[in-house]
């Protein structure tokens, strides 16, 4: 594959990834706002409550489908972006394109390596030398902190009721409903923030590789 073909492929994957990121974040925001409205409705508004509950169910299904697509598309974009660095002739890379992409799916490893891979990808795509490959990048650090934090909080808020049901009430983790709602809301805000930073990262790296490849070809 030539670098021009690689950049064209990257552009297509970037557009799809950014669309899915924005769409899933938008759906999550709408679902959350709708749930807040549902909580504020008086008990007498039962017909409206039923309609809202049905709408939330449909939106939640769409969100799950978009998230599943995102889980596939983002690693594919990462793989193409890393492959392009090799086509451009960037030396001193510490990861292979395959491992940079597959690390998202390996338990424990996926808590660390994807962040490291994205940071190196960002720095090398924007023209940083090998010894600056792992310098801190604000957007990448913010993305990963929000993603991990939001993921853990959201998983915890789902796991607690499941644990209480599984134990049959023998062992229970309890908290006031309002506190549970605030935790869930905080986790959601973090995930939406993570989506915003990822959207920026994908755009920046894709644009940078186009510029970087043009410079490399000029001086080849």
Protein Blocks (a to p, Z undefined) as FASTA:
>chain_A
ZZklmmmmmmmmmmmmmmmmmmmmmmmmmmmmmmmmmmmpcfklmmmmmmmmmmmmmmmm
mmmmmmmmmmmmmmmmmmmmmmmmmmnopghiabdfklmmmmmmgghjlmmmmmmmmmmm
mmmmnopafklmmgccfklmmmmmmmmmmmmmmmmmmmmmmmmmmnnomaccdddfklmm
mmmmmmmmmmmmmmmmmmmmmmmmmmmmmmmmmmmmmmZZ
